[in-house]
Amino acid sequence: MSAVLKPLEPEGRGNELMLRWALFRRGGERSHSPVTSCRYDEPLDKEHENEPAYVVEIDRILAGLYRSGFEHSVDIAKRYYLSAMSVWEVASKTRKTEGFVCLTLRGLCGLVEERVTE
C-alpha cells in the first residue's frame, strides 16, 4: 500500500471570504482601478459605496502582515487569489514548497475567519 500525499488547499469560511475579496481586487490593487482596464495611477478611495466591509478588513489584515515582515505570505495570497494560480504554480514562482504554500494559505484563511465579521 502506498500513501499519496495531496496538498491541503484552503477551505472554509476564511477561504470563501478571500475568494470574494479577490473579486473586488482582481485586475489591480488600490493603485489601479479593478473596474477599468485603463490602469490609471490614481489610488482608489478608502471605501466604495458598494464595497462590503469585509473587503476593507481583509486589506487591513494583509497590510498588517506586510508591515510585520510577512511579505511572502501576502505575495503568496495575492498570487493564489488575485492571479488565480494553482498551488504548484505559486510554489514554483515563489520558490517555496507546495506544502509551505498550502500551510501559508490555510493560516491566512484562519486569520481572516477569526478576525473578519460579516
N, C-alpha and C positions, 0 to 999 in steps of 0.2 A: 504494500500500500504506500503510495507516495502522497505527500502533502503538497498541496498547491496553495501558495500564498497569494491572496488577492488584496490589493491595496484598499484600505478602508476610506472610501471617498466620503466627504462630509454629507451629513443628513440631519434632519430635524428642523426645528423652528428657526434656529440660527442660520442654517443654510438657505431656507426659504426666504428669510429677510435679506440675506446677502444677494440672492438671485433677483429679488425685487429691487434692491438698491442698485444693482447693475443696470437695470432697465432705465433708471434715471441718469446714470453716469456714463453709460456706454457712448462712445463717439467723442469722448473728451471729458476731462475732469472740470473743475471750476474755471480753469484758464481758457477753455474752449467750450462753446455752447453745444450741449448734446442735442439740441433741437435742430440746429442748422449745420450744414456741412461746409460752410464758408471758412471756418477756422478763424473767427475773429479773436483778437488778442485781449479783448476786454474781459475782465473777470465777471462771473455771474453774480447776481445779488446773493446775499446770505441765504435767503429763503425765497422760494417761489410760492405763489398762492396755491398752486395745485400740487406742490411737493409735500408728501407726507412727512410728519415729524421724525419718523424713524430713519429717514434718509439722512437728515442732518445729524442725528445721533450717531449713526454709523460713520459718517465723515469725521466726527469728533473723536470717535474711538480710534480710527485709523491714523488721525493726526497725532493723537497721544502716543500711539505705538511708535510712530516715526520719530517723534521728539525724544522718546525714551531709548532710542537706539535699536529698535526692531525694524529697521528699514527693509530687511529681507522678507519679513512677514508681510509687510504692506505690498512689496513688489510681487510676492507670490500670490496674494489675494487679488491684486489688480490684473495680473496675467490670467489667473484662473477665471475670475468672474467677468472682467471687462472685455478681455480678448477671447473669451470662450475657448481657451486651450484645454486640452486634456491634462491629466496629472503627469503623464510621462513627458508631454511636451514642455510643461512648466519645469519639470525636473531637469530636462536637458538644457533648457535656456538659462536656468539659474545655477546650473552645476551643483545641484543637490540631488539626493536620492529620492525616489518616489515615496518611500516611507516618511522621509522628512517633510516633503510637501504635503502629504496627507495629514500628518500629525499637526503641522502648522495650520492647515485649513480647518481641521477639526477643533483645534484650540481657539482659533479666531471665531468660529461659529459658536462655540461655547461661551465665549466672552460676549458676543453680540446677543445671544439668547439671554444671558444673565442681566445685561445692562439696558437692553432696549425694551421699552414698553410700547405697546401699540395703542 
